[in-house]
Amino acid sequence: MKKKILICGGTGFIGHCITKELFSKNHKVIIYDNFSNYVPPQEGHYPFYLQKRLEEIKDKAKIIRGDIRDKELLTKTIKRTKPNIVINLVAIPLATASNVFFEDAIQINLNGHINLLAAMREVDSVERIIYTSSSFVYGHFKYDPADEKHSTEPIDIYGGTKLSCEILTKAYAMRFGVDYTIIRPSAVYGPTDANRRVSQIFVENALTDKPLQLHGGGKDKVDFTYLTDIAHGFVLVALSPKAKNEIFNITAGEGRSAEEFANILNDLLPGKVKTIIKPADLNRPIRGSLDITKAKKLLGYEPKYQLEEGLKKYLDYIYSTGLFKK
Ligand SMILES: NC(=O)c1ccc[n+]([C@@H]2O[C@H](COP(=O)([O-])OP(=O)(O)OC[C@H]3O[C@@H](n4cnc5c(N)ncnc54)[C@H](O)[C@@H]3O)[C@@H](O)[C@H]2O)c1
């Protein structure tokens, strides 16, 4: 059955890709977004990539410019559009920025999500709320791969707001009879990322003859996930009855180190990758692989891209934009 899906944060990096896949399945998408980005404008090419995203979705999606902190507009939007499924992607999506601007992070990541839950009470159309959490809720991994039952002990504001929202979403769903699903992504990379995460910085540095900084020797592993894989995971979660009231790790399923990342990039861009060793960043949790067995079994989720193939596609995309020369 065709669904009406409200995506808060739907013009973002992950959101626009989910939107495209939902269109391909003929679902109706309404986007609520304030078009914001938390890296200095001269660094991440945000206006350029936002235009690229909008070109792909603006003709089909209903896009409403609004802030998740604006309870009145959010409530009006939900009352007017009566969605069946709500996906919340809004956050200061960077751990470092959430920690520096921590009061903003609480207002946007946490209070914004509470506004959304409160607005959903005004209609009886919503069947499921999908909350976008993060692998940061686990804190330092105690075992690898970390499954969804791993203890949740965030060590920073970003992870703290994500875990708070997970708890409130579950409690809300239990109390008010709505289904919930929580997704824990990790280190997403690919076309139109403008948030200056390590993947964007590494690729752009290699293309502009700048060194790649390997913190702590670059040995710590992170589960890098290609954009279309995470977007497909969201669509499976949105539409599958088996996702009801569940938490899923949705990633590539394999931790890779910054050193491996640099080596793969060096194979793709011979002679262009230089590295320097920097002190370890002690403010970040030590992570690794996420166990995606549950998503595979319940949803049939299967990531298509490991880092070798994903980076090649990402690089092809970056060349196609004309921002960097071959
Ligand atoms: N990209 C990753 O590696 C990753 C990993 C784990 C979790 N996540 C989570 O996924 C979600 C999406 O991340 P992304 O990478 O697509 O980031 P993004 O910055 O591209 O997307 C966030 C979207 O939210 C919108 N937004 C921000 N503040 C808003 C506000 N106050 N009101 C309304 N809209 C607002 C932005 O305009 C943007 O479109 C975030 O919640 C992030 O924490 C991302």
The ligand as an SDF file (V2000), in Angstrom:
LIG
                    3D

 44 48  0  0  0  0  0  0  0  0999 V2000
   25.9040   10.6780    8.2370 N   0  0  0  0  0  0  0  0  0  0  0  0
   26.3340    9.8620    9.1980 C   0  0  0  0  0  0  0  0  0  0  0  0
   27.4640    9.3510    9.1550 O   0  0  0  0  0  0  0  0  0  0  0  0
   25.4440    9.5510   10.3700 C   0  0  0  0  0  0  0  0  0  0  0  0
   25.8060    8.5180   11.2470 C   0  0  0  0  0  0  0  0  0  0  0  0
   24.9760    8.2540   12.3400 C   0  0  0  0  0  0  0  0  0  0  0  0
   23.8120    8.9900   12.5310 C   0  0  0  0  0  0  0  0  0  0  0  0
   23.5040    9.9860   11.6660 N   0  0  0  0  0  0  0  0  0  0  0  0
   22.2850   10.7600   11.8930 C   0  0  0  0  0  0  0  0  0  0  0  0
   21.5310   10.7990   10.7070 O   0  0  0  0  0  0  0  0  0  0  0  0
   20.7880   12.0150   10.6240 C   0  0  0  0  0  0  0  0  0  0  0  0
   20.9990   12.6790    9.2680 C   0  0  0  0  0  0  0  0  0  0  0  0
   22.3770   12.9560    9.0980 O   0  0  0  0  0  0  0  0  0  0  0  0
   22.9750   13.4980    7.7450 P   0  0  0  0  0  0  0  0  0  0  0  0
   24.3310   12.9630    7.6310 O   0  0  0  0  0  0  0  0  0  0  0  0
   22.0010   13.2870    6.6300 O   0  0  0  0  0  0  0  0  0  0  0  0
   23.1180   15.0550    8.0850 O   0  0  0  0  0  0  0  0  0  0  0  0
   22.5640   16.3300    7.3040 P   0  0  0  0  0  0  0  0  0  0  0  0
   23.1130   17.5160    8.0190 O   0  0  0  0  0  0  0  0  0  0  0  0
   22.8640   16.2310    5.8640 O   0  0  0  0  0  0  0  0  0  0  0  0
   20.9900   16.2200    7.5100 O   0  0  0  0  0  0  0  0  0  0  0  0
   20.3040   16.8090    8.5980 C   0  0  0  0  0  0  0  0  0  0  0  0
   19.0980   17.5360    8.0400 C   0  0  0  0  0  0  0  0  0  0  0  0
   18.3790   18.1170    9.1390 O   0  0  0  0  0  0  0  0  0  0  0  0
   18.0830   19.4650    8.8250 C   0  0  0  0  0  0  0  0  0  0  0  0
   18.0150   20.2200   10.0730 N   0  0  0  0  0  0  0  0  0  0  0  0
   19.0440   20.4820   10.9230 C   0  0  0  0  0  0  0  0  0  0  0  0
   18.6170   21.2280   11.9600 N   0  0  0  0  0  0  0  0  0  0  0  0
   17.2850   21.4340   11.7540 C   0  0  0  0  0  0  0  0  0  0  0  0
   16.2800   22.1040   12.4790 C   0  0  0  0  0  0  0  0  0  0  0  0
   16.5600   22.7660   13.6020 N   0  0  0  0  0  0  0  0  0  0  0  0
   15.0090   22.0790   12.0100 N   0  0  0  0  0  0  0  0  0  0  0  0
   14.7160   21.4360   10.8350 C   0  0  0  0  0  0  0  0  0  0  0  0
   15.6430   20.7810   10.0970 N   0  0  0  0  0  0  0  0  0  0  0  0
   16.9030   20.7860   10.5540 C   0  0  0  0  0  0  0  0  0  0  0  0
   19.2150   19.9420    7.9310 C   0  0  0  0  0  0  0  0  0  0  0  0
   18.8450   21.0460    7.1520 O   0  0  0  0  0  0  0  0  0  0  0  0
   19.4940   18.6860    7.1170 C   0  0  0  0  0  0  0  0  0  0  0  0
   18.7170   18.6640    5.9500 O   0  0  0  0  0  0  0  0  0  0  0  0
   21.2530   12.8560   11.8220 C   0  0  0  0  0  0  0  0  0  0  0  0
   20.3100   12.7020   12.8520 O   0  0  0  0  0  0  0  0  0  0  0  0
   22.5720   12.2290   12.2090 C   0  0  0  0  0  0  0  0  0  0  0  0
   22.8610   12.4310   13.5740 O   0  0  0  0  0  0  0  0  0  0  0  0
   24.2900   10.2860   10.5860 C   0  0  0  0  0  0  0  0  0  0  0  0
  1  2  1  0
  2  3  2  0
  2  4  1  0
  4  5  1  0
  4 44  2  0
  5  6  2  0
  6  7  1  0
  7  8  2  0
  8  9  1  0
  8 44  1  0
  9 10  1  0
  9 42  1  0
 10 11  1  0
 11 12  1  0
 11 40  1  0
 12 13  1  0
 13 14  1  0
 14 15  2  0
 14 16  1  0
 14 17  1  0
 17 18  1  0
 18 19  2  0
 18 20  1  0
 18 21  1  0
 21 22  1  0
 22 23  1  0
 23 24  1  0
 23 38  1  0
 24 25  1  0
 25 26  1  0
 25 36  1  0
 26 27  1  0
 26 35  1  0
 27 28  2  0
 28 29  1  0
 29 30  1  0
 29 35  2  0
 30 31  1  0
 30 32  2  0
 32 33  1  0
 33 34  2  0
 34 35  1  0
 36 37  1  0
 36 38  1  0
 38 39  1  0
 40 41  1  0
 40 42  1  0
 42 43  1  0
M  CHG  2   8   1  16  -1
M  END
$$$$
